[in-house]
Each structure stands twice: as structure tokens, then as C-alpha cells.
Amino acid sequence: MSPDEILEVEKDIVATLKNIYDPEIPVNIYDLGLIYEIDYTPDGVATIRMTLTAPNCPMADMLVEDVNIQVGKVKDVKSVNVILTFDPVWDKSMMSEEALLELNLF
């Protein structure tokens, strides 16, 4: 798999993550800044390092499962590893401008 093909898969993964929404906040998890790292290897493994808005988020299991399922549907992704971390701790400065505008926090 060429570097360009890897980049295309990573773009597809980002597009997929932008369609997964935090059920408590009407913004997708990518623009919320919950995705810290996306690593896709040529053998089809996607590793997503992410966080939550709060460590005690009641929707944690659902969000992690949704990321696993949806990213697993991306063409050329054979398996997904989601690594949940709270280092660094999420805060609103990690949100995209679009998310800040959506939530009137700008």
C-alpha cells in the first residue's frame, strides 16, 4: 500500500469520525477534539487514540463501540483498536472553530 493510499484511508477514517456524535453534545467527536491520534497501517489496522469530555462520561462504552463499528466499515480497514486516554485531559480549547461556533462558545 502506497503512502497516498494510506493517506486516503486516513481521510476516510476522519470523515467517518465526523459522523459520530457525542449524544450529549450536538457536535461530532472529531470536531469536539476527542480524537487525539489516528494511525493506520498498511496491514489494515486502524488505531484510534481518543478521550471523552469527562472521565465519568455515562456514554463512554457507547462512543467507543460506535468508533469501533463505524471505523471498521471503512474500506481497507481490517481491524480497529480504540485506546481511551485521559492524558491530556480534554478541555474546550481542543474543539475546532466549527464546534465552537455550533455551540456558541466563540
C-alpha positions as CSV (number, residue, x, y, z in Angstrom):
1,M,0.0,0.0,0.0
2,S,1.5,3.3,-1.0
3,P,1.7,6.4,1.2
4,D,-1.0,8.1,-0.9
5,E,-3.3,5.1,-0.4
6,I,-2.7,5.2,3.4
7,L,-3.5,8.9,3.4
8,E,-6.8,8.2,1.6
9,V,-7.8,5.6,4.2
10,E,-6.9,8.0,7.0
11,K,-9.1,10.7,5.3
12,D,-11.9,8.2,5.1
13,I,-11.5,7.4,8.8
14,V,-11.7,11.2,9.6
15,A,-14.8,11.5,7.5
16,T,-16.3,8.6,9.4
17,L,-15.4,10.1,12.8
18,K,-17.1,13.3,11.8
19,N,-20.3,11.4,11.5
20,I,-20.2,10.1,15.1
21,Y,-21.8,12.4,17.6
22,D,-21.5,12.7,21.3
23,P,-25.0,12.0,22.4
24,E,-24.9,14.8,25.0
25,I,-23.4,17.5,22.8
26,P,-24.7,18.1,19.2
27,V,-21.2,18.1,17.7
28,N,-19.2,15.2,16.2
29,I,-16.4,13.7,18.2
30,Y,-13.7,14.8,15.7
31,D,-14.6,18.5,15.9
32,L,-15.1,18.2,19.7
33,G,-11.4,17.3,19.8
34,L,-11.9,13.9,21.3
35,I,-9.7,12.2,18.7
36,Y,-6.0,12.6,19.7
37,E,-4.4,10.3,17.1
38,I,-5.3,8.2,14.1
39,D,-2.7,5.6,13.0
40,Y,-3.5,3.3,10.0
41,T,-1.0,0.7,9.0
42,P,-0.7,-1.0,5.5
43,D,-1.9,-4.3,7.0
44,G,-5.3,-2.8,7.6
45,V,-5.1,-1.9,11.4
46,A,-6.6,1.4,12.5
47,T,-5.6,2.6,15.9
48,I,-7.6,5.5,17.3
49,R,-6.4,7.2,20.4
50,M,-9.3,9.2,21.9
51,T,-10.6,10.8,25.1
52,L,-14.0,11.8,26.5
53,T,-15.3,15.1,27.6
54,A,-15.2,13.7,31.2
55,P,-13.7,10.6,32.7
56,N,-17.1,9.6,34.2
57,C,-19.0,10.1,30.9
58,P,-22.0,7.8,31.0
59,M,-21.9,7.3,27.2
60,A,-18.2,6.1,27.2
61,D,-18.9,2.5,26.3
62,M,-21.4,3.5,23.5
63,L,-19.0,6.0,22.0
64,V,-16.0,3.6,22.0
65,E,-18.2,0.9,20.5
66,D,-19.5,3.3,17.8
67,V,-16.0,4.2,16.8
68,N,-15.0,0.6,16.6
69,I,-18.0,-0.3,14.5
70,Q,-18.0,2.7,12.2
71,V,-14.3,2.8,11.5
72,G,-14.4,-0.9,11.0
73,K,-16.7,-0.3,8.0
74,V,-14.1,2.0,6.2
75,K,-12.7,0.4,3.0
76,D,-9.4,-1.4,3.7
77,V,-9.7,-1.3,7.5
78,K,-9.5,-4.9,8.7
79,S,-9.4,-4.2,12.5
80,V,-9.8,-1.3,14.8
81,N,-8.1,-0.6,18.2
82,V,-9.5,2.2,20.2
83,I,-7.3,3.4,23.0
84,L,-9.1,5.5,25.6
85,T,-6.9,8.0,27.4
86,F,-7.4,11.0,29.7
87,D,-3.9,12.3,29.2
88,P,-4.1,15.1,28.3
89,V,-7.4,15.8,29.9
90,W,-9.9,17.2,27.4
91,D,-11.0,20.8,27.6
92,K,-12.9,23.1,25.2
93,S,-9.7,24.6,23.7
94,M,-9.4,21.3,21.8
95,M,-12.6,21.9,19.9
96,S,-12.5,23.0,16.3
97,E,-13.7,26.5,15.3
98,E,-16.8,24.9,13.7
99,A,-17.6,23.2,17.0
100,L,-17.1,26.4,19.0
101,L,-19.4,28.2,16.6
102,E,-22.0,25.4,16.7
103,L,-22.2,25.6,20.5
104,N,-21.9,29.5,20.6
105,L,-18.7,29.3,22.6
106,F,-16.7,31.6,20.3
